[in-house]
Amino acid sequence: MNSSYPLLFLILLLVTGACIAGCTYPSPASPVIPPADTYNITTANQGSGAAICTPACTWISEPPANSSGGALLAGAKVLMKNLYSYTPDGPDYLPSSYSGEDLNRTSYVLHAWENTTVVWPASSQGQLVWTSIPADAPTGWSGITLSAGLVRSEGSPEPVTVTTDCSGFITSLFTYANTVHTTRFTGWKVSTPVPEAGCADPNGSCSTPNPVSYYHLITTGDGGAFTRVALADLRPGDLIVYTYTQDNQYKGHVMLVAAVSSGGDTAVSRNVVVIDVTKLPHASDTRSLAGGGPGIGMGVAKLARSADGTLQYFRGSTDPAPYAKSVVIGRAL
């Protein structure tokens, strides 16, 4: 690894800034898919607002076959089923099928400040591992991928683990996805900067999204790895990203869509089941159960368009006001 340090250092200098996904960032200086099931979202385990479907939500839950989004979603579900008690007969795209979050093996860790790790179950080929380390200079701006791929060990396999933040989690999923489907995105590979959710220089303003971010990659199409998606075309395996680019807060978040509601005017409002790593649970969230905490989980949020056409994100689907307005839906290619 020592021979790669100069390259890593050069890459780090090119990282123009970052926002930390899903939390306030401390200053460094200081196709059509038939509905699969219905589910009544309860208010028992809610985030900032109860998500209620009357009488029930009908969910689109299957991504297209042989798609990048489908591969991302498969990798996330493997982790969910190993870090929660999963009800085998339950729909794997609904929070009600999961309980008992293993807090010893999942937590929220900022990849710009600490080493982070995502580990999948071992197989006969080895064990898939993604790790990152913080950037050396300037401290706290971002991180870089240290390892991404199969690791062989003569001893006992490592436990399944998700200790990272939201953008680290999404980036790690491409490691899994590319074992079953080749994606155009290469930002998950060794020695590359870990993309953030969307903000700019944490020492300055967030008026411009960081180019090394999911928000920028989706909205601009830079690199040709993602395409922007309309709300009516939202499907499982897509990404939802929001960033604070107007209020000078160093915030943002990126989530993976596990299921999306159908019926009604889908161009105006849709409930979405998301999988993410966060400290802020959604409605009917697996992390809101007794004893739960920050880390990987699944919950229900909402996307809606305002009268002027602005896409808005609601952390709970009956929240009175949107949590974020600089929102984009993206699809990995």
Secondary structure as GFF3:
##gff-version 3
##sequence-region A 1 333
A	DSSP	three_ten_helix	2	4	.	.	.	ID=ss1
A	DSSP	alpha_helix	5	14	.	.	.	ID=ss2
A	DSSP	beta_strand	20	21	.	.	.	ID=ss3
A	DSSP	beta_strand	37	39	.	.	.	ID=ss4
A	DSSP	beta_strand	57	60	.	.	.	ID=ss5
A	DSSP	alpha_helix	68	83	.	.	.	ID=ss6
A	DSSP	beta_strand	85	86	.	.	.	ID=ss7
A	DSSP	three_ten_helix	95	97	.	.	.	ID=ss8
A	DSSP	beta_strand	98	99	.	.	.	ID=ss9
A	DSSP	beta_strand	106	108	.	.	.	ID=ss10
A	DSSP	beta_strand	116	119	.	.	.	ID=ss11
A	DSSP	beta_strand	127	134	.	.	.	ID=ss12
A	DSSP	beta_strand	143	151	.	.	.	ID=ss13
A	DSSP	beta_strand	161	164	.	.	.	ID=ss14
A	DSSP	alpha_helix	166	177	.	.	.	ID=ss15
A	DSSP	alpha_helix	214	220	.	.	.	ID=ss16
A	DSSP	three_ten_helix	222	224	.	.	.	ID=ss17
A	DSSP	beta_strand	226	228	.	.	.	ID=ss18
A	DSSP	three_ten_helix	231	233	.	.	.	ID=ss19
A	DSSP	beta_strand	239	243	.	.	.	ID=ss20
A	DSSP	beta_strand	251	261	.	.	.	ID=ss21
A	DSSP	beta_strand	269	278	.	.	.	ID=ss22
A	DSSP	three_ten_helix	286	288	.	.	.	ID=ss23
A	DSSP	beta_strand	295	305	.	.	.	ID=ss24
A	DSSP	beta_strand	311	314	.	.	.	ID=ss25
A	DSSP	beta_strand	327	332	.	.	.	ID=ss26
###
